[in-house]
Amino acid sequence: MTFEARPPAKVNLTLEVAGRRADGYHDLRSIFLRVGLSDRLVVEPGGADGSDRVTVTGFAVGSTRDNLVTRALQAIRLHTGVDLPALDVTLEKRIPVAAGLGGGSSDAAFALKLATACWGVGISAAEELALAASLGSDVPFFVADEVLAEVGGRGEIVNWLPSERLRFGVVLVTPPIALRTARVFERFDVMNPDPRSVTTAGAVASEALAGILWDEPLDDEIVAWSRDHADSNDLWLAASSLEPSLVALRAALEGGTGRRWLLSGSGPTLFAIYPSAREAADAGRALAGKQLPQLQSAVMNAVDLVGPDPIWRYP
């Protein structure tokens, strides 16, 4: 039997870094938003040789020997202590890789779901969440496949937020820049020896957005918030200091759209919020038509909050 899913991307509406933990991770507070851009994952029984086979197409991810999907299969085997049979896994990467969009984490979350279904292995919701947390900080958010959440700790604390009334659209621009998450956090630590001693832009933005989100938010409220809190990500200064071209890209995007642009995760993806998915798609088309030099080789997607595929993409 074949099992299939569409693991979605996310953006960080806010990202507050509260301090470094004893285990080397950072305490975070972030508002995660699922967006309608998804990979395609297929899991089915494997061949008789006893080895899992993971095939990846689309955006390059490097070696499949130790990617998050492979690690998810290994985590289930270790957790159950059972000699489970081989699986064939096919992953079509439509979410840009290492882009701050959580694609790899989403793939891992859905690999847990599909592999346990294919094997017929029963695990509790608590066990699934623990396995997700062991794989990476963003994985627990994707396990529940909800739209909007406040995420804390290093990602293992997930509090779901009302999202039923949200219909806004988002334009994503991912430039061809390699920004390793660990390197961005290292730069943040150098620039902010004790982030708990100051009130960061991320903290202010989180408080402002939380006040909106707990009260059945409207699209116009989210758009207005994004205009006033474009520096809602505490990693922006660290990421842009490592890649100054991000500053030029953000300036070009804001000049070309008349709208504020935010950083997702540790970057390099920048995004802007529009009142509707249709307006986001129109804005993406207009932006592509300007042929801005800063957008050369960038990947652009206009998305709603459902997907699984974007409303518009370029190229």
N, C-alpha and C positions, 0 to 999 in steps of 0.2 A: 504494500500500500504506500502511496506517495502522499507526503504532507507538505503544504506550501504556505508561506506567509509573506507579507510585505513589511519588513521592518522600517519604521519611519525615522526621519531626522527630527532634531529639536534645535531650538535656539534658546539662549539664556537671555531672558528679558532683563534680568539683573544678575550680577555676580559680585557678592561681597566676600572678601577674604578676611576672616576674623583672627587668624593667627596660625602658627605652625604647631603641629601636634608632636607628641613624643615618638609616634610611629613613623614620622617623616612626612606624613600627609599634612594637608591644611584643613582647618575648620572653615567651612563655606556656608554661606546662605545664598541661595539662588532661586529665581523663579524660572522653571523650565516650561517651555511651550512646545508641544508636538506640532510639527508642520507637515503639509501634504507633499512630501518628497520622500520616496521610499526605495530601498533595495528590493530585490526579489530573492527569496531563499526557499530552496526545495530540499527536502530530506527524504530518503527512501532506503530500504534495505540494501546492503552492499553485496559485494561478490564473495566468493568462497575463500579468498586468500586471507581473510581475517583482518585486513587493514582498512581503516577509514580512508576514503578518497574525497578530498575537498577541491572542487574546481571553481575558480573565480574568473569572471569576465567583467568587462566594463572598466571602471577606474582601477588603475593598478594599485595593489595593496602589498606588493612584495611577496615574500615567502609565505606559504600557507602552513608551514610546519608548526608555527607557534602563534598563529593569529587567534583572535578571540573566539571564533567559531570552533576551531580545533580545541582550544582550552576549555570551552563549554562542554564538549563531549567528554573530555578527560575528567572534568569536575564531576560529572554525573556518575561515571564509572567508579571514581574514587569514593564518592558519597555512598553509593549503593553497595559497593564491595562485591559486585556481581560481574562475571565475565560476559559482558554484553556483546552481541555480534556487531560486525562492521557495518558502517553506514556509508552511503554515497550522498554527498552534499554538494549542491550547486548554488553558488552565490553570484548573482548579477549585481554589480556595484553601480548604482545610479546616484548615490550620495557621494559628493566629493570626499576624498580620503584625507584624514589629518587636517580637517577644515574647521573644527570647533562645532560640528553639527551632530556629533555623537553617533555616526553611522556604524562604526565598529562595535560600540556598546549595544546598540539596538540589534545588530546581527547576533551578538552573543545572547541577548535576552530571548530572542525568538528561536535561536538554536536550542536553548534549554527546553523551550516548550515543544518544539517539533521533534526533537530527539527522544524526549521522554514519551511522547505520544507514539512515535514509531516503534519504540522498544516495548511499549505497554507498561512502563514503569510509573508507579504512583508515588508522587511526592506532595507534601503539604505546601500550602502557600508560604508558610514560615520557612520551610526548607528551601523552596524556590528562591525566596528573597535572600536567604543566607548565601546560597550558591551565587546569586547575582552579585551580591556585595563582594564576594571573594574574587570575582572576575574583573571588577573595575568600578570606579566611583559613579559613573553614569548609568550602569546597567540596571540597578534597582528601579529607576524611574521608568524604564521601558518595559519592565516585566508586567506591570499592570495594564499597559496599553491605554492609559488615560490621556487627556489633553493637556492639563495644566496642573502644576504642583509647586509647592515651596519645598525645596530640597535643602537639607542641612547635614551637619557632621561632615564626613568626607563623601557623602552621597547616599548613605544608607538610611537616612531619615527622610521620608517622603510623606508630605501632607497634601492631600488633593484639594484643589480649589474649584469653585463653581466656574463652569465654562459653557453652559448650555446656550447662553445668549450671544456668544462670541461668533462673529462671522467675518472678521477682518482679514485682510490679505497681507502678505509679506513678500518683499523682493529680496532675494539672496544674491550676493555677489562674492564669489570665491576666487581670489587672484592666485596665480601660480607661485605661491610663496610657501616655503617649508618652515613651519614654526612648531618645534617640539614642545609639548605641554610642559615637560619637566624643565626645559630651559626657560620658558616664560615664568614659571613659578620661582625658579632660582633668581632671575632678574628682579622679580617682585620683592623677594626677600632682601636683596641688596638695597633696593630703593626704599623699602619700608621695614626697617629693623623691628619695629613693634607696632603693627597696624592697629592693635587694640588701644593705643594711646591717642588716636585721632578718630574723628568721625569721617569716614570715607564717603566718596560720591556714591559708591555702591550701597552703603548703608542708608543714605538719605533716599536714594531711588527705591530701595526695597521697601522702606517704610511707606513712602508715597504710593507705591503700586499695591502694596498689601491692603492699604485702606480702600482702594478701589475694588480689588479682586474679591474681597470677602462680602461685597454687597452687590452681587449679580451684575458684573460690569457691562458697560455698553461699549461698542466699538469706538465711538467718538472719544470716550474717556481714555481709552488705551492710546489712541492716536495723539491726543493732547499730552498725555504722560510722556510718550516717546519724544515729543518735541522739547519738553522741559528737562528731560533726564537722559540726554544722549550719552553722558558719561556714567552710565549705570553699571559699567563693568570695571571693577577694580584692576583688572589685568590689562586695560587699554594702554596705560603709560608704559608698562613693562614690554608688552608686545610691540608697540610702535617704536620703542627705543631700540629693540632688536632689529626691527624692519621699518626704517623710516619711510619706505615707499607706501606703507599703510596710511601715513598722514596725508601724503599727496593724493592717494586714492580716495580717502574719505572726503577731502576737500573738493575733489573733482565730482564725486557723487552728489555731495550736498549742493554744489554749484549747478550741477546738471539737472537736479530734481526739485530744488527749493525745499528740501526736506532733510531732517536730521537722520544720521545713520549710526547704528550701534554695532558693537563687536560681540560676536557669539563665542562663548567659551574662551579658550586661549587664542582664538583666531585661526586662520586669517580671515574667515568669512565676516563680511559686514552685511547688515540688513536694515531695511526701512519698512515701517508699518503704514499701511493704507486702510481707509475705511472699509474697503471691500476687496475681494479677490479680483474682480474685474478691473478695478482701478489699479491694483498692483500689476496686473498683466499689461495694461495700457502704459503704465509708467516704465515697465521693463522694455517694452517695444520702443518707446520714445528714447530711452537711455541707450539702447543698442544702436539706434539710428544716428546718435550724435557722434559715434565712432571716437570716443575719447581715448587718447593714447594710453591713459592709465588703465583702461579696461582691456588692453591687448592680452589675449590668451586667457582672460578671465571666463569663468563659468557663471551664468546667470540663470536664476529660476524664480518665477513668480508663482507663489503657492497659496492655497487656502489652508484651513486647519484640519482637513479631512484627507485629501489625496485619493488614492495613493500616489498619483502622478501630478506633476506641476501643471498649472493652468497654461504656462508658457515657459519656454526655456531657450537659452542661446549659449553656445551654437547648437 
